[in-house]
């Protein structure tokens, strides 16, 4: 009789062991929908491209092993301590929420269609107008370009707004994004925190804080 693997793997986002999901569990998660972590009048609403299968299976945002969102938020001063995916609800205490462009879970964002991005962009605009966050922060320039028809967009502040909500594009925190090692990723997140007028809650930002202009 075949045995289900119960190997555990260190989760770089939490520093604690977590059980590796079986193929059957991940396949079942393809039909799951991960609820938004959202409230009215947030300071920053983070927007992922779509949930990974591990996140959908766990029912928690950015629970995929190797994703660096939680360390980046801490090192950039958004949170006073390093949160784990299962502690994500605490973000609301700091005026931060999480949603996605597309709610369909996949292994890779490359599985999404152009029409899914377009429809996701429409639905995201509606959420923003209803919830009125001060800043919308897209986690990855590829998703922003596809959902907002902005092929020339780059990381940073965007000219486009949604109502009174300003838009900022952050690097994708996936561990596969080799263009942004942890220190540089935290620096980009810190740029948004400073632009949003939020305090440094971490107390560890000295090496990450953007330099003062000369």
C-alpha positions in Angstrom: 0.0 0.0 0.0 1.4 3.4 -0.9 2.3 5.6 1.9 1.5 9.4 2.0 4.7 11.4 2.5 4.7 13.3 5.8 8.0 15.0 5.2 8.2 18.5 6.7 10.0 21.4 5.2 11.2 24.6 6.7 9.0 27.5 5.6 11.4 30.5 4.9 8.5 32.9 5.6 8.0 31.7 9.2 11.1 29.9 10.3 8.9 27.0 11.5 8.4 23.5 10.0 5.3 22.9 7.9 4.0 19.7 6.4 4.5 19.4 2.6 1.1 19.3 0.9 0.3 16.1 -1.0 -0.6 16.3 -4.7 -4.2 15.4 -3.9 -4.5 18.2 -1.4 -3.1 20.7 -3.9 -5.4 19.4 -6.7 -8.4 19.9 -4.4 -7.2 23.5 -3.7 -7.7 24.4 -7.4 -11.4 24.8 -6.6 -10.9 26.8 -3.4 -11.4 30.6 -3.0 -9.2 32.5 -0.6 -11.2 35.3 1.1 -9.8 38.8 1.0 -8.1 40.2 4.1 -9.7 43.6 3.8 -11.5 46.5 5.6 -12.6 50.0 4.7 -10.1 52.9 4.6 -6.9 50.9 4.9 -3.6 52.6 4.6 -2.3 50.0 2.1 -4.1 47.2 0.2 -1.5 44.7 -1.0 -2.5 42.9 -4.3 -1.1 39.6 -5.3 -1.5 38.2 -8.8 -3.4 35.1 -7.6 -3.2 32.6 -4.8 -0.8 29.7 -5.1 -2.2 26.2 -4.5 -0.4 26.0 -1.1 -2.0 29.2 0.1 -5.4 28.1 -1.1 -5.0 24.7 0.6 -4.0 26.4 3.9 -6.7 29.1 3.6 -4.0 31.8 4.2 -2.5 34.4 2.0 1.1 34.0 0.9 1.6 30.7 2.6 3.6 29.2 -0.3 7.0 28.1 0.9 9.7 30.4 -0.4 7.5 33.5 -0.6 9.3 36.5 1.0 6.3 38.8 1.7 6.3 38.5 5.4 10.0 39.1 6.0 9.9 42.1 3.5 7.0 43.7 5.4 8.9 43.3 8.7 12.3 44.5 7.4 10.6 47.5 5.7 9.0 48.6 8.9 5.3 47.8 8.1 5.1 45.3 11.0 6.7 45.3 14.5 7.6 41.6 14.3 8.0 38.9 11.7 4.5 37.5 11.1 3.7 34.1 9.7 1.1 33.4 7.1 -1.3 32.1 9.8 -0.9 35.4 11.7 -1.8 37.4 8.6 -5.0 38.8 10.2 -2.8 41.0 12.4 -2.0 43.1 9.3 -5.4 44.8 9.6 -4.2 46.2 13.0 -1.6 48.1 11.1 -3.9 49.3 8.3 -2.8 46.8 5.8 -5.0 44.3 3.8 -4.4 41.7 1.1 -6.4 40.8 -2.0 -5.6 39.4 -5.5 -6.1 40.4 -9.1 -7.4 36.9 -10.0 -9.0 34.6 -7.3 -8.4 31.3 -9.1 -5.5 29.4 -7.5 -2.8 28.0 -9.7 0.7 26.6 -9.4 2.1 29.4 -11.5 0.7 32.8 -12.6 1.6 31.8 -16.2 -1.5 29.6 -16.1 -3.8 32.6 -16.0 -5.4 33.9 -19.2 -5.4 37.4 -20.6 -9.1 37.6 -20.1 -8.7 36.6 -16.4 -6.3 39.5 -15.9 -8.6 41.9 -17.6 -11.7 40.8 -15.6 -9.6 40.8 -12.4 -8.6 44.4 -13.0 -12.2 45.4 -13.4 -13.2 43.7 -10.2 -10.2 45.1 -8.3 -11.2 48.6 -9.3 -14.7 48.0 -7.9 -13.3 46.8 -4.6 -11.0 49.8 -4.3 -13.8 52.2 -5.0 -15.9 50.5 -2.4 -13.2 50.1 0.3 -11.2 53.3 -0.4 -7.7 52.3 0.6 -5.2 55.2 0.6 -2.7 53.1 -1.4 -3.0 50.1 -3.7 0.2 48.2 -3.8 0.5 45.6 -6.7 3.0 42.8 -5.9 4.7 42.4 -9.2 4.9 44.7 -12.3 3.7 41.9 -14.6 0.4 41.6 -12.9 -0.1 45.4 -13.0 0.7 45.7 -16.6 -1.7 42.9 -17.6 -4.6 43.9 -15.3 -4.4 47.7 -15.9 -3.3 47.7 -19.6 -0.1 49.5 -18.6 2.6 47.8 -20.7 5.3 50.4 -19.9 4.8 50.4 -16.1 7.8 49.9 -13.8 8.3 49.4 -10.1 7.3 52.4 -8.0 4.7 55.2 -8.0 2.2 55.1 -10.9 0.5 58.1 -12.4 -2.8 56.2 -12.6 -5.2 56.4 -9.6 -8.5 54.7 -8.8 -10.7 57.4 -7.3 -8.5 58.9 -4.6 -6.5 55.7 -4.2 -2.9 56.1 -5.3 -1.1 53.1 -6.9 2.4 51.8 -6.2 4.0 48.7 -7.8 6.3 46.6 -5.7 8.6 43.8 -6.8 7.0 40.3 -6.7 8.1 38.8 -3.3 8.2 35.3 -4.8 11.4 33.4 -4.0 11.8 32.9 -7.8 12.3 36.6 -8.3 16.1 36.7 -8.4 16.3 40.3 -9.4 15.4 41.3 -5.9 17.4 39.7 -3.1 16.0 40.2 0.4 17.7 43.5 1.3 16.7 45.1 -2.0 13.2 43.8 -1.7 12.9 45.3 1.8 14.3 48.6 0.5 11.5 48.8 -2.2 8.9 48.0 0.4 10.3 50.7 2.6 9.9 53.3 -0.2 6.2 52.6 -0.2 5.9 52.8 3.6 7.6 56.2 3.6 5.5 57.5 0.8 2.4 56.3 2.6 3.5 58.2 5.8 3.5 55.1 7.9 5.9 54.8 10.9 8.8 52.3 11.1 7.3 49.7 13.4 10.2 47.2 13.2 13.1 49.1 14.7 15.5 47.2 12.4 15.4 49.3 9.3 18.7 51.1 9.6 20.4 49.2 6.7 17.3 49.3 4.6 16.0 52.9 4.9 16.4 54.8 1.6 19.2 57.4 1.8 18.4 61.0 2.2 18.6 63.0 -1.0 21.9 65.0 -1.4 
